[in-house]
Amino acid sequence: MALRMLVLIGIFALAFRAQAASNFEAGVLAYDAGEYEIAFKIWLPLAEENDLAAQYNVAILFEHGLGVQSDLDTALGWYIRAAEAGYPTAQVKIGDFYSSGLWGEARLPDAASWYQLAAEQGDQTAGHKLALLGVLPPMPPSGEAPPQARAVPPADEDLPGKLPLGRICPTRPDRDFKVRVAIAVPTPPVNHTLSRAELTERSFHGPEAQVLGLMIPDLSIETRVEQASAKVDGHTCYWLEAVDVDLVYKSIEVFVAREYRKRSCEYNAILRHEQEHVAIALDNLERYRPKIRAALTSLLLPTPQRPIEVASYGNSEEPFDALFKKVLEPVYMDMQADLMRVQASIDTPASYALVRANCSNW
Protein backbone atom coordinates (compact mmCIF):
# COMPACT_ATOMS: atom_id res chain seq x y z
CA MET A 1 0.00 0.00 0.00
CA ALA A 2 1.31 3.46 -0.81
CA LEU A 3 0.05 6.87 0.16
CA ARG A 4 1.51 9.48 -2.12
CA MET A 5 1.19 13.19 -1.44
CA LEU A 6 2.69 15.81 -3.70
CA VAL A 7 3.03 19.15 -1.98
CA LEU A 8 4.29 22.29 -3.66
CA ILE A 9 5.75 23.90 -0.56
CA GLY A 10 6.11 27.38 -1.99
CA ILE A 11 8.01 29.84 -4.10
CA PHE A 12 10.62 31.86 -2.23
CA ALA A 13 11.90 34.89 -4.03
CA LEU A 14 14.33 37.71 -3.48
CA ALA A 15 12.03 40.57 -4.46
CA PHE A 16 12.34 44.33 -4.07
CA ARG A 17 8.84 45.77 -4.07
CA ALA A 18 7.65 49.35 -4.00
CA GLN A 19 4.26 48.97 -2.28
CA ALA A 20 1.16 46.79 -2.05
CA ALA A 21 -2.44 47.88 -2.38
CA SER A 22 -4.40 47.54 0.85
CA ASN A 23 -7.19 45.22 -0.25
CA PHE A 24 -8.06 41.58 0.14
CA GLU A 25 -6.29 40.39 -3.02
CA ALA A 26 -3.15 42.23 -2.00
CA GLY A 27 -3.29 40.22 1.22
CA VAL A 28 -3.50 37.03 -0.82
CA LEU A 29 -0.46 38.08 -2.85
CA ALA A 30 1.46 38.84 0.35
CA TYR A 31 0.45 35.51 1.88
CA ASP A 32 1.47 33.57 -1.23
CA ALA A 33 4.84 35.33 -1.12
CA GLY A 34 5.32 34.34 2.53
CA GLU A 35 4.97 37.94 3.74
CA TYR A 36 2.55 37.07 6.52
CA GLU A 37 2.96 40.26 8.54
CA ILE A 38 1.88 42.27 5.51
CA ALA A 39 -1.04 39.90 4.89
CA PHE A 40 -2.12 40.29 8.51
CA LYS A 41 -1.99 44.08 8.37
CA ILE A 42 -4.14 44.02 5.23
CA TRP A 43 -6.69 41.45 6.39
CA LEU A 44 -7.20 42.54 10.01
CA PRO A 45 -9.01 45.84 9.22
CA LEU A 46 -11.16 44.00 6.69
CA ALA A 47 -11.96 41.32 9.27
CA GLU A 48 -12.92 43.95 11.81
CA GLU A 49 -15.31 45.34 9.18
CA ASN A 50 -16.98 41.89 8.97
CA ASP A 51 -15.36 40.62 5.79
CA LEU A 52 -15.92 36.89 6.45
CA ALA A 53 -13.11 35.64 4.20
CA ALA A 54 -10.69 38.03 5.90
CA GLN A 55 -11.89 36.82 9.32
CA TYR A 56 -11.17 33.24 8.32
CA ASN A 57 -7.71 34.15 6.98
CA VAL A 58 -6.84 36.11 10.13
CA ALA A 59 -7.82 33.02 12.14
CA ILE A 60 -5.43 30.90 10.06
CA LEU A 61 -2.58 33.32 10.75
CA PHE A 62 -3.22 33.22 14.51
CA GLU A 63 -3.66 29.44 14.57
CA HIS A 64 -0.33 28.74 12.86
CA GLY A 65 1.63 31.75 14.13
CA LEU A 66 2.16 33.25 10.67
CA GLY A 67 3.07 36.92 10.87
CA VAL A 68 1.68 37.08 14.42
CA GLN A 69 2.27 35.32 17.72
CA SER A 70 0.53 31.95 17.69
CA ASP A 71 -2.70 32.30 19.70
CA LEU A 72 -5.25 29.50 19.41
CA ASP A 73 -7.83 31.30 21.55
CA THR A 74 -7.76 34.35 19.28
CA ALA A 75 -7.86 32.10 16.21
CA LEU A 76 -10.93 30.33 17.59
CA GLY A 77 -12.60 33.67 18.20
CA TRP A 78 -12.19 34.65 14.55
CA TYR A 79 -13.22 31.19 13.28
CA ILE A 80 -16.36 31.28 15.42
CA ARG A 81 -17.18 34.84 14.37
CA ALA A 82 -16.98 33.90 10.67
CA ALA A 83 -18.80 30.60 11.21
CA GLU A 84 -21.68 32.17 13.12
CA ALA A 85 -22.03 34.75 10.33
CA GLY A 86 -22.48 31.90 7.86
CA TYR A 87 -19.04 31.43 6.26
CA PRO A 88 -19.08 27.72 5.31
CA THR A 89 -15.32 27.13 5.37
CA ALA A 90 -15.21 28.43 8.94
CA GLN A 91 -18.18 26.25 9.84
CA VAL A 92 -16.29 23.19 8.60
CA LYS A 93 -13.29 24.28 10.69
CA ILE A 94 -15.39 24.47 13.86
CA GLY A 95 -16.80 21.04 13.04
CA ASP A 96 -13.24 19.74 12.73
CA PHE A 97 -12.38 21.15 16.15
CA TYR A 98 -15.32 19.35 17.72
CA SER A 99 -14.59 16.05 15.94
CA SER A 100 -10.89 16.16 16.88
CA GLY A 101 -11.61 16.70 20.57
CA LEU A 102 -10.12 20.18 20.85
CA TRP A 103 -12.44 20.94 23.76
CA GLY A 104 -11.92 17.60 25.49
CA GLU A 105 -13.44 14.41 24.15
CA ALA A 106 -14.61 14.34 20.55
CA ARG A 107 -18.16 15.72 20.31
CA LEU A 108 -19.42 14.26 17.05
CA PRO A 109 -23.02 15.55 17.30
CA ASP A 110 -21.71 19.11 17.65
CA ALA A 111 -19.33 18.52 14.74
CA ALA A 112 -22.22 17.23 12.62
CA SER A 113 -24.29 20.32 13.41
CA TRP A 114 -21.59 22.63 12.05
CA TYR A 115 -20.94 20.42 9.02
CA GLN A 116 -24.68 20.45 8.35
CA LEU A 117 -24.75 24.27 8.25
CA ALA A 118 -21.91 24.34 5.74
CA ALA A 119 -23.33 21.50 3.66
CA GLU A 120 -26.64 23.32 3.34
CA GLN A 121 -24.70 26.01 1.48
CA GLY A 122 -23.28 23.44 -0.92
CA ASP A 123 -19.89 22.93 0.75
CA GLN A 124 -18.74 19.55 -0.61
CA THR A 125 -16.13 19.01 2.11
CA ALA A 126 -18.83 19.36 4.76
CA GLY A 127 -21.06 16.92 2.90
CA HIS A 128 -18.26 14.36 2.77
CA LYS A 129 -17.54 14.72 6.49
CA LEU A 130 -21.21 14.33 7.31
CA ALA A 131 -21.20 11.10 5.34
CA LEU A 132 -18.21 9.85 7.32
CA LEU A 133 -20.15 10.56 10.51
CA GLY A 134 -23.07 8.51 9.22
CA VAL A 135 -25.27 11.51 8.48
CA LEU A 136 -26.97 11.87 5.10
CA PRO A 137 -25.76 15.17 3.61
CA PRO A 138 -28.48 17.66 2.61
CA MET A 139 -29.36 18.21 -1.01
CA PRO A 140 -27.24 20.99 -2.57
CA PRO A 141 -28.95 24.25 -3.55
CA SER A 142 -29.24 23.08 -7.17
CA GLY A 143 -31.43 20.18 -6.12
CA GLU A 144 -29.06 17.69 -7.68
CA ALA A 145 -27.98 14.71 -5.62
CA PRO A 146 -24.52 15.28 -4.14
CA PRO A 147 -21.81 12.75 -4.93
CA GLN A 148 -21.66 9.85 -2.44
CA ALA A 149 -24.90 11.08 -0.83
CA ARG A 150 -25.47 7.95 1.18
CA ALA A 151 -25.24 6.96 4.81
CA VAL A 152 -21.97 5.26 5.73
CA PRO A 153 -20.70 4.01 9.10
CA PRO A 154 -19.22 6.60 11.49
CA ALA A 155 -15.55 7.34 11.01
CA ASP A 156 -14.36 5.20 13.94
CA GLU A 157 -16.33 2.19 12.71
CA ASP A 158 -15.17 2.78 9.17
CA LEU A 159 -11.63 1.83 10.22
CA PRO A 160 -10.33 -1.60 11.18
CA GLY A 161 -9.91 -1.92 14.92
CA LYS A 162 -13.55 -1.72 15.97
CA LEU A 163 -14.27 -5.10 17.58
CA PRO A 164 -18.07 -5.39 17.53
CA LEU A 165 -18.02 -8.95 18.89
CA GLY A 166 -15.51 -8.21 21.63
CA ARG A 167 -12.88 -10.58 20.25
CA ILE A 168 -9.29 -9.65 21.06
CA CYS A 169 -6.36 -10.35 18.76
CA PRO A 170 -3.31 -11.78 20.54
CA THR A 171 -0.03 -9.90 20.38
CA ARG A 172 2.81 -11.12 18.19
CA PRO A 173 5.96 -10.90 20.37
CA ASP A 174 7.96 -12.60 17.61
CA ARG A 175 7.46 -9.62 15.27
CA ASP A 176 8.86 -6.09 15.41
CA PHE A 177 7.29 -2.90 14.11
CA LYS A 178 9.79 -0.93 12.03
CA VAL A 179 9.50 2.73 11.06
CA ARG A 180 11.87 4.41 8.61
CA VAL A 181 11.76 8.07 7.62
CA ALA A 182 14.14 8.92 4.77
CA ILE A 183 15.08 12.35 3.46
CA ALA A 184 16.48 13.26 0.05
CA VAL A 185 17.35 16.78 -1.06
CA PRO A 186 19.13 17.12 -4.41
CA THR A 187 21.85 19.64 -5.05
CA PRO A 188 20.02 22.34 -6.96
CA PRO A 189 21.43 23.57 -10.25
CA VAL A 190 21.49 27.31 -10.84
CA ASN A 191 19.35 28.57 -13.71
CA HIS A 192 20.76 31.80 -15.14
CA THR A 193 18.61 32.04 -18.27
CA LEU A 194 15.62 34.12 -17.13
CA SER A 195 15.43 37.87 -16.82
CA ARG A 196 14.19 39.82 -13.82
CA ALA A 197 10.90 40.41 -15.63
CA GLU A 198 10.48 36.70 -16.34
CA LEU A 199 11.28 35.75 -12.73
CA THR A 200 8.83 38.36 -11.48
CA GLU A 201 6.10 36.96 -13.70
CA ARG A 202 6.86 33.38 -12.64
CA SER A 203 6.75 34.13 -8.90
CA PHE A 204 3.40 36.00 -8.89
CA HIS A 205 4.72 38.81 -6.72
CA GLY A 206 2.61 41.45 -8.41
CA PRO A 207 3.33 44.18 -10.93
CA GLU A 208 5.29 46.37 -8.52
CA ALA A 209 7.79 43.69 -7.48
CA GLN A 210 11.15 43.10 -9.10
CA VAL A 211 12.38 39.56 -8.50
CA LEU A 212 16.12 39.04 -8.74
CA GLY A 213 16.37 35.43 -7.56
CA LEU A 214 14.04 32.53 -6.98
CA MET A 215 13.94 29.11 -5.31
CA ILE A 216 11.12 26.73 -6.27
CA PRO A 217 10.95 23.41 -4.35
CA ASP A 218 8.74 20.43 -5.18
CA LEU A 219 8.33 18.05 -2.24
CA SER A 220 7.03 14.50 -2.66
CA ILE A 221 5.85 12.55 0.39
CA GLU A 222 5.33 8.82 -0.08
CA THR A 223 4.27 6.30 2.57
CA ARG A 224 4.59 2.54 2.10
CA VAL A 225 3.64 -0.23 4.51
CA GLU A 226 4.29 -3.92 5.00
CA GLN A 227 1.14 -5.68 6.21
CA ALA A 228 0.47 -9.08 7.78
CA SER A 229 -2.49 -11.04 9.03
CA ALA A 230 -3.34 -14.32 10.71
CA LYS A 231 -6.47 -16.36 11.38
CA VAL A 232 -7.30 -16.67 15.09
CA ASP A 233 -10.38 -18.60 16.20
CA GLY A 234 -12.04 -18.09 12.86
CA HIS A 235 -11.50 -14.33 12.55
CA THR A 236 -8.77 -12.31 10.86
CA CYS A 237 -6.17 -10.43 12.88
CA TYR A 238 -4.26 -7.71 11.09
CA TRP A 239 -1.17 -5.60 11.83
CA LEU A 240 1.52 -3.51 10.18
CA GLU A 241 5.09 -4.77 10.28
CA ALA A 242 6.85 -1.79 8.74
CA VAL A 243 6.15 1.75 7.58
CA ASP A 244 8.47 3.67 5.27
CA VAL A 245 8.10 7.39 4.66
CA ASP A 246 10.15 9.14 1.99
CA LEU A 247 10.41 12.94 2.13
CA VAL A 248 11.97 13.70 -1.22
CA TYR A 249 12.45 17.00 -2.96
CA LYS A 250 11.86 15.82 -6.53
CA SER A 251 13.44 19.04 -7.67
CA ILE A 252 14.70 22.32 -6.30
CA GLU A 253 15.15 25.07 -8.84
CA VAL A 254 17.37 28.04 -8.03
CA PHE A 255 17.25 31.05 -10.34
CA VAL A 256 19.48 34.11 -10.57
CA ALA A 257 18.38 36.86 -12.97
CA ARG A 258 20.49 36.84 -16.13
CA GLU A 259 21.11 40.60 -15.86
CA TYR A 260 23.78 39.81 -13.23
CA ARG A 261 27.03 38.43 -14.61
CA LYS A 262 28.19 35.11 -13.16
CA ARG A 263 30.56 35.47 -10.18
CA SER A 264 29.78 39.18 -9.95
CA CYS A 265 29.07 40.61 -6.49
CA GLU A 266 25.36 40.88 -7.24
CA TYR A 267 25.15 37.34 -8.67
CA ASN A 268 26.89 35.87 -5.61
CA ALA A 269 24.72 37.86 -3.20
CA ILE A 270 21.51 36.63 -4.83
CA LEU A 271 22.81 33.06 -4.98
CA ARG A 272 23.72 33.07 -1.25
CA HIS A 273 20.20 34.22 -0.43
CA GLU A 274 18.58 31.44 -2.46
CA GLN A 275 20.98 28.83 -1.04
CA GLU A 276 19.85 29.91 2.41
CA HIS A 277 16.30 29.03 1.35
CA VAL A 278 17.55 25.58 0.28
CA ALA A 279 19.28 25.06 3.66
CA ILE A 280 16.05 26.02 5.46
CA ALA A 281 14.13 23.43 3.42
CA LEU A 282 16.58 20.69 4.44
CA ASP A 283 16.57 21.74 8.09
CA ASN A 284 12.77 21.65 8.09
CA LEU A 285 12.76 18.00 7.01
CA GLU A 286 15.37 17.06 9.60
CA ARG A 287 13.42 18.73 12.41
CA TYR A 288 10.19 16.99 11.46
CA ARG A 289 11.68 13.53 10.93
CA PRO A 290 11.28 12.56 14.66
CA LYS A 291 7.77 14.05 14.74
CA ILE A 292 6.73 11.86 11.82
CA ARG A 293 8.23 8.82 13.57
CA ALA A 294 6.33 9.71 16.75
CA ALA A 295 3.06 9.97 14.82
CA LEU A 296 3.65 6.56 13.23
CA THR A 297 4.25 4.92 16.60
CA SER A 298 1.01 6.29 18.02
CA LEU A 299 -1.65 3.99 19.43
CA LEU A 300 -3.84 4.51 16.37
CA LEU A 301 -1.89 2.14 14.14
CA PRO A 302 -2.15 -1.65 14.47
CA THR A 303 1.26 -3.20 15.18
CA PRO A 304 2.43 -6.69 16.17
CA GLN A 305 1.96 -5.54 19.76
CA ARG A 306 -1.57 -4.25 18.98
CA PRO A 307 -3.13 -6.41 16.25
CA ILE A 308 -6.77 -5.75 15.40
CA GLU A 309 -9.61 -7.68 13.88
CA VAL A 310 -10.71 -6.88 10.34
CA ALA A 311 -13.51 -8.28 8.24
CA SER A 312 -11.02 -9.59 5.70
CA TYR A 313 -7.39 -8.95 4.89
CA GLY A 314 -8.19 -7.94 1.33
CA ASN A 315 -10.41 -5.04 2.47
CA SER A 316 -7.88 -3.51 4.82
CA GLU A 317 -6.03 -1.18 2.47
CA GLU A 318 -8.67 1.46 1.75
CA PRO A 319 -9.63 2.26 5.36
CA PHE A 320 -5.96 2.41 6.33
CA ASP A 321 -5.43 5.11 3.73
CA ALA A 322 -7.85 7.18 5.80
CA LEU A 323 -6.13 6.22 9.04
CA PHE A 324 -2.69 7.18 7.74
CA LYS A 325 -4.11 10.49 6.62
CA LYS A 326 -5.50 11.06 10.10
CA VAL A 327 -2.14 10.22 11.70
CA LEU A 328 0.21 12.00 9.32
CA GLU A 329 -1.67 14.90 7.77
CA PRO A 330 -1.54 17.12 10.92
CA VAL A 331 2.25 16.65 11.06
CA TYR A 332 2.64 17.49 7.39
CA MET A 333 0.45 20.59 7.77
CA ASP A 334 2.55 21.77 10.73
CA MET A 335 5.73 21.04 8.78
CA GLN A 336 4.54 23.13 5.84
CA ALA A 337 3.37 26.02 8.03
CA ASP A 338 6.67 26.01 9.93
CA LEU A 339 8.65 25.97 6.69
CA MET A 340 6.70 28.93 5.32
CA ARG A 341 7.23 30.84 8.57
CA VAL A 342 11.01 30.33 8.62
CA GLN A 343 11.38 30.99 4.91
CA ALA A 344 9.42 34.21 5.32
CA SER A 345 11.82 35.34 8.05
CA ILE A 346 14.56 35.90 5.45
CA ASP A 347 12.22 37.39 2.86
CA THR A 348 11.72 40.75 4.54
CA PRO A 349 12.58 44.32 3.58
CA ALA A 350 15.37 44.26 6.18
CA SER A 351 16.88 41.07 4.70
CA TYR A 352 16.68 42.49 1.20
CA ALA A 353 18.37 45.67 2.37
CA LEU A 354 21.30 43.62 3.72
CA VAL A 355 21.63 41.85 0.39
CA ARG A 356 21.64 45.14 -1.50
CA ALA A 357 24.17 46.66 0.87
CA ASN A 358 26.81 44.13 -0.23
CA CYS A 359 26.99 45.38 -3.81
CA SER A 360 26.54 48.56 -5.83
CA ASN A 361 25.49 47.57 -9.37
CA TRP A 362 21.84 46.64 -8.91
C-alpha positions as CSV (number, residue, x, y, z in Angstrom):
1,M,0.0,0.0,0.0
2,A,1.3,3.5,-0.8
3,L,0.1,6.9,0.2
4,R,1.5,9.5,-2.1
5,M,1.2,13.2,-1.4
6,L,2.7,15.8,-3.7
7,V,3.0,19.1,-2.0
8,L,4.3,22.3,-3.7
9,I,5.8,23.9,-0.6
10,G,6.1,27.4,-2.0
11,I,8.0,29.8,-4.1
12,F,10.6,31.9,-2.2
13,A,11.9,34.9,-4.0
14,L,14.3,37.7,-3.5
15,A,12.0,40.6,-4.5
16,F,12.3,44.3,-4.1
17,R,8.8,45.8,-4.1
18,A,7.6,49.4,-4.0
19,Q,4.3,49.0,-2.3
20,A,1.2,46.8,-2.1
21,A,-2.4,47.9,-2.4
22,S,-4.4,47.5,0.9
23,N,-7.2,45.2,-0.2
24,F,-8.1,41.6,0.1
25,E,-6.3,40.4,-3.0
26,A,-3.1,42.2,-2.0
27,G,-3.3,40.2,1.2
28,V,-3.5,37.0,-0.8
29,L,-0.5,38.1,-2.8
30,A,1.5,38.8,0.3
31,Y,0.4,35.5,1.9
32,D,1.5,33.6,-1.2
33,A,4.8,35.3,-1.1
34,G,5.3,34.3,2.5
35,E,5.0,37.9,3.7
36,Y,2.5,37.1,6.5
37,E,3.0,40.3,8.5
38,I,1.9,42.3,5.5
39,A,-1.0,39.9,4.9
40,F,-2.1,40.3,8.5
41,K,-2.0,44.1,8.4
42,I,-4.1,44.0,5.2
43,W,-6.7,41.4,6.4
44,L,-7.2,42.5,10.0
45,P,-9.0,45.8,9.2
46,L,-11.2,44.0,6.7
47,A,-12.0,41.3,9.3
48,E,-12.9,43.9,11.8
49,E,-15.3,45.3,9.2
50,N,-17.0,41.9,9.0
51,D,-15.4,40.6,5.8
52,L,-15.9,36.9,6.5
53,A,-13.1,35.6,4.2
54,A,-10.7,38.0,5.9
55,Q,-11.9,36.8,9.3
56,Y,-11.2,33.2,8.3
57,N,-7.7,34.2,7.0
58,V,-6.8,36.1,10.1
59,A,-7.8,33.0,12.1
60,I,-5.4,30.9,10.1
61,L,-2.6,33.3,10.7
62,F,-3.2,33.2,14.5
63,E,-3.7,29.4,14.6
64,H,-0.3,28.7,12.9
65,G,1.6,31.8,14.1
66,L,2.2,33.2,10.7
67,G,3.1,36.9,10.9
68,V,1.7,37.1,14.4
69,Q,2.3,35.3,17.7
70,S,0.5,32.0,17.7
71,D,-2.7,32.3,19.7
72,L,-5.3,29.5,19.4
73,D,-7.8,31.3,21.5
74,T,-7.8,34.3,19.3
75,A,-7.9,32.1,16.2
76,L,-10.9,30.3,17.6
77,G,-12.6,33.7,18.2
78,W,-12.2,34.6,14.6
79,Y,-13.2,31.2,13.3
80,I,-16.4,31.3,15.4
81,R,-17.2,34.8,14.4
82,A,-17.0,33.9,10.7
83,A,-18.8,30.6,11.2
84,E,-21.7,32.2,13.1
85,A,-22.0,34.8,10.3
86,G,-22.5,31.9,7.9
87,Y,-19.0,31.4,6.3
88,P,-19.1,27.7,5.3
89,T,-15.3,27.1,5.4
90,A,-15.2,28.4,8.9
91,Q,-18.2,26.2,9.8
92,V,-16.3,23.2,8.6
93,K,-13.3,24.3,10.7
94,I,-15.4,24.5,13.9
95,G,-16.8,21.0,13.0
96,D,-13.2,19.7,12.7
97,F,-12.4,21.2,16.1
98,Y,-15.3,19.3,17.7
99,S,-14.6,16.1,15.9
100,S,-10.9,16.2,16.9
101,G,-11.6,16.7,20.6
102,L,-10.1,20.2,20.9
103,W,-12.4,20.9,23.8
104,G,-11.9,17.6,25.5
105,E,-13.4,14.4,24.1
106,A,-14.6,14.3,20.5
107,R,-18.2,15.7,20.3
108,L,-19.4,14.3,17.0
109,P,-23.0,15.5,17.3
110,D,-21.7,19.1,17.6
111,A,-19.3,18.5,14.7
112,A,-22.2,17.2,12.6
113,S,-24.3,20.3,13.4
114,W,-21.6,22.6,12.0
115,Y,-20.9,20.4,9.0
116,Q,-24.7,20.5,8.3
117,L,-24.8,24.3,8.3
118,A,-21.9,24.3,5.7
119,A,-23.3,21.5,3.7
120,E,-26.6,23.3,3.3
121,Q,-24.7,26.0,1.5
122,G,-23.3,23.4,-0.9
123,D,-19.9,22.9,0.7
124,Q,-18.7,19.6,-0.6
125,T,-16.1,19.0,2.1
126,A,-18.8,19.4,4.8
127,G,-21.1,16.9,2.9
128,H,-18.3,14.4,2.8
129,K,-17.5,14.7,6.5
130,L,-21.2,14.3,7.3
131,A,-21.2,11.1,5.3
132,L,-18.2,9.8,7.3
133,L,-20.2,10.6,10.5
134,G,-23.1,8.5,9.2
135,V,-25.3,11.5,8.5
136,L,-27.0,11.9,5.1
137,P,-25.8,15.2,3.6
138,P,-28.5,17.7,2.6
139,M,-29.4,18.2,-1.0
140,P,-27.2,21.0,-2.6
141,P,-29.0,24.3,-3.6
142,S,-29.2,23.1,-7.2
143,G,-31.4,20.2,-6.1
144,E,-29.1,17.7,-7.7
145,A,-28.0,14.7,-5.6
146,P,-24.5,15.3,-4.1
147,P,-21.8,12.7,-4.9
148,Q,-21.7,9.9,-2.4
149,A,-24.9,11.1,-0.8
150,R,-25.5,8.0,1.2
151,A,-25.2,7.0,4.8
152,V,-22.0,5.3,5.7
153,P,-20.7,4.0,9.1
154,P,-19.2,6.6,11.5
155,A,-15.6,7.3,11.0
156,D,-14.4,5.2,13.9
157,E,-16.3,2.2,12.7
158,D,-15.2,2.8,9.2
159,L,-11.6,1.8,10.2
160,P,-10.3,-1.6,11.2
161,G,-9.9,-1.9,14.9
162,K,-13.5,-1.7,16.0
163,L,-14.3,-5.1,17.6
164,P,-18.1,-5.4,17.5
165,L,-18.0,-9.0,18.9
166,G,-15.5,-8.2,21.6
167,R,-12.9,-10.6,20.3
168,I,-9.3,-9.7,21.1
169,C,-6.4,-10.4,18.8
170,P,-3.3,-11.8,20.5
171,T,0.0,-9.9,20.4
172,R,2.8,-11.1,18.2
173,P,6.0,-10.9,20.4
174,D,8.0,-12.6,17.6
175,R,7.5,-9.6,15.3
176,D,8.9,-6.1,15.4
177,F,7.3,-2.9,14.1
178,K,9.8,-0.9,12.0
179,V,9.5,2.7,11.1
180,R,11.9,4.4,8.6
181,V,11.8,8.1,7.6
182,A,14.1,8.9,4.8
183,I,15.1,12.4,3.5
184,A,16.5,13.3,0.0
185,V,17.4,16.8,-1.1
186,P,19.1,17.1,-4.4
187,T,21.9,19.6,-5.0
188,P,20.0,22.3,-7.0
189,P,21.4,23.6,-10.3
190,V,21.5,27.3,-10.8
191,N,19.4,28.6,-13.7
192,H,20.8,31.8,-15.1
193,T,18.6,32.0,-18.3
194,L,15.6,34.1,-17.1
195,S,15.4,37.9,-16.8
196,R,14.2,39.8,-13.8
197,A,10.9,40.4,-15.6
198,E,10.5,36.7,-16.3
199,L,11.3,35.8,-12.7
200,T,8.8,38.4,-11.5
201,E,6.1,37.0,-13.7
202,R,6.9,33.4,-12.6
203,S,6.8,34.1,-8.9
204,F,3.4,36.0,-8.9
205,H,4.7,38.8,-6.7
206,G,2.6,41.5,-8.4
207,P,3.3,44.2,-10.9
208,E,5.3,46.4,-8.5
209,A,7.8,43.7,-7.5
210,Q,11.1,43.1,-9.1
211,V,12.4,39.6,-8.5
212,L,16.1,39.0,-8.7
213,G,16.4,35.4,-7.6
214,L,14.0,32.5,-7.0
215,M,13.9,29.1,-5.3
216,I,11.1,26.7,-6.3
217,P,11.0,23.4,-4.4
218,D,8.7,20.4,-5.2
219,L,8.3,18.1,-2.2
220,S,7.0,14.5,-2.7
221,I,5.8,12.5,0.4
222,E,5.3,8.8,-0.1
223,T,4.3,6.3,2.6
224,R,4.6,2.5,2.1
225,V,3.6,-0.2,4.5
226,E,4.3,-3.9,5.0
227,Q,1.1,-5.7,6.2
228,A,0.5,-9.1,7.8
229,S,-2.5,-11.0,9.0
230,A,-3.3,-14.3,10.7
231,K,-6.5,-16.4,11.4
232,V,-7.3,-16.7,15.1
233,D,-10.4,-18.6,16.2
234,G,-12.0,-18.1,12.9
235,H,-11.5,-14.3,12.6
236,T,-8.8,-12.3,10.9
237,C,-6.2,-10.4,12.9
238,Y,-4.3,-7.7,11.1
239,W,-1.2,-5.6,11.8
240,L,1.5,-3.5,10.2
241,E,5.1,-4.8,10.3
242,A,6.8,-1.8,8.7
243,V,6.1,1.8,7.6
244,D,8.5,3.7,5.3
245,V,8.1,7.4,4.7
246,D,10.1,9.1,2.0
247,L,10.4,12.9,2.1
248,V,12.0,13.7,-1.2
249,Y,12.4,17.0,-3.0
250,K,11.9,15.8,-6.5
251,S,13.4,19.0,-7.7
252,I,14.7,22.3,-6.3
253,E,15.1,25.1,-8.8
254,V,17.4,28.0,-8.0
255,F,17.2,31.1,-10.3
256,V,19.5,34.1,-10.6
257,A,18.4,36.9,-13.0
258,R,20.5,36.8,-16.1
259,E,21.1,40.6,-15.9
260,Y,23.8,39.8,-13.2
261,R,27.0,38.4,-14.6
262,K,28.2,35.1,-13.2
263,R,30.6,35.5,-10.2
264,S,29.8,39.2,-9.9
265,C,29.1,40.6,-6.5
266,E,25.4,40.9,-7.2
267,Y,25.2,37.3,-8.7
268,N,26.9,35.9,-5.6
269,A,24.7,37.9,-3.2
270,I,21.5,36.6,-4.8
271,L,22.8,33.1,-5.0
272,R,23.7,33.1,-1.3
273,H,20.2,34.2,-0.4
274,E,18.6,31.4,-2.5
275,Q,21.0,28.8,-1.0
276,E,19.8,29.9,2.4
277,H,16.3,29.0,1.4
278,V,17.6,25.6,0.3
279,A,19.3,25.1,3.7
280,I,16.1,26.0,5.5
281,A,14.1,23.4,3.4
282,L,16.6,20.7,4.4
283,D,16.6,21.7,8.1
284,N,12.8,21.7,8.1
285,L,12.8,18.0,7.0
286,E,15.4,17.1,9.6
287,R,13.4,18.7,12.4
288,Y,10.2,17.0,11.5
289,R,11.7,13.5,10.9
290,P,11.3,12.6,14.7
291,K,7.8,14.0,14.7
292,I,6.7,11.9,11.8
293,R,8.2,8.8,13.6
294,A,6.3,9.7,16.7
295,A,3.1,10.0,14.8
296,L,3.6,6.6,13.2
297,T,4.3,4.9,16.6
298,S,1.0,6.3,18.0
299,L,-1.7,4.0,19.4
300,L,-3.8,4.5,16.4
301,L,-1.9,2.1,14.1
302,P,-2.1,-1.7,14.5
303,T,1.3,-3.2,15.2
304,P,2.4,-6.7,16.2
305,Q,2.0,-5.5,19.8
306,R,-1.6,-4.2,19.0
307,P,-3.1,-6.4,16.2
308,I,-6.8,-5.7,15.4
309,E,-9.6,-7.7,13.9
310,V,-10.7,-6.9,10.3
311,A,-13.5,-8.3,8.2
312,S,-11.0,-9.6,5.7
313,Y,-7.4,-8.9,4.9
314,G,-8.2,-7.9,1.3
315,N,-10.4,-5.0,2.5
316,S,-7.9,-3.5,4.8
317,E,-6.0,-1.2,2.5
318,E,-8.7,1.5,1.7
319,P,-9.6,2.3,5.4
320,F,-6.0,2.4,6.3
321,D,-5.4,5.1,3.7
322,A,-7.9,7.2,5.8
323,L,-6.1,6.2,9.0
324,F,-2.7,7.2,7.7
325,K,-4.1,10.5,6.6
326,K,-5.5,11.1,10.1
327,V,-2.1,10.2,11.7
328,L,0.2,12.0,9.3
329,E,-1.7,14.9,7.8
330,P,-1.5,17.1,10.9
331,V,2.3,16.7,11.1
332,Y,2.6,17.5,7.4
333,M,0.5,20.6,7.8
334,D,2.6,21.8,10.7
335,M,5.7,21.0,8.8
336,Q,4.5,23.1,5.8
337,A,3.4,26.0,8.0
338,D,6.7,26.0,9.9
339,L,8.7,26.0,6.7
340,M,6.7,28.9,5.3
341,R,7.2,30.8,8.6
342,V,11.0,30.3,8.6
343,Q,11.4,31.0,4.9
344,A,9.4,34.2,5.3
345,S,11.8,35.3,8.1
346,I,14.6,35.9,5.4
347,D,12.2,37.4,2.9
348,T,11.7,40.7,4.5
349,P,12.6,44.3,3.6
350,A,15.4,44.3,6.2
351,S,16.9,41.1,4.7
352,Y,16.7,42.5,1.2
353,A,18.4,45.7,2.4
354,L,21.3,43.6,3.7
355,V,21.6,41.8,0.4
356,R,21.6,45.1,-1.5
357,A,24.2,46.7,0.9
358,N,26.8,44.1,-0.2
359,C,27.0,45.4,-3.8
360,S,26.5,48.6,-5.8
361,N,25.5,47.6,-9.4
362,W,21.8,46.6,-8.9
